[in-house]
Amino acid sequence: MQPVAHLVKVSLPDYLSNLPIPDSIGGWFRLGFRDWLALVPPTAAMAGLTYISYRAFCPHGRPPASALINKSVLKSNPKVVDTVDIEDISEKAAFCRCWKSKNWPYCDGAHGTHNKETGDNVGPVVVKRK
């Protein structure tokens, strides 16, 4: 524990106090090559800490379940794709767009409840045969 205490209490403050950090904006333009080179390790360490903090505390990857549109239809598939032959439609068919239908891909009116709960105005896609 003693080496860690020495690093935090003595070595790191000495190192940081000896960095060539100017007092003014104009001082940055007067830094030499060796001065800029001395600033690379602490800058890289700060960038690494920032990145690790971002990855740990900021949302990334898969969205939370509350943000998903499709909560139940063919979740084992990487992409939901349905094909309906136009010959199979008698006069017209209503297809679900709200992802709430229990009769997917056909609409069962579940969008009505969805619209009341969310204030949305989604409805089905209606396909008619001529």
HELIX and SHEET records of a PDB file:
HELIX    1   1 GLN A    2  HIS A    6  1                                   5    
HELIX    2   2 LEU A    7  SER A   11  3                                   5    
HELIX    3   3 LEU A   12  SER A   17  1                                   6    
HELIX    4   4 ILE A   25  PHE A   29  1                                   5    
HELIX    5   5 PHE A   33  PHE A   57  1                                  25    
HELIX    6   6 ALA A   65  ALA A   67  5                                   3    
HELIX    7   7 ILE A   86  ASP A   88  5                                   3    
HELIX    8   8 ALA A  110  THR A  118  1                                   9    
SHEET    1   A 2 LYS A  92  PHE A  95  0                                        
SHEET    2   A 2 VAL A 125  LYS A 128 -1                                        
END                                                                             
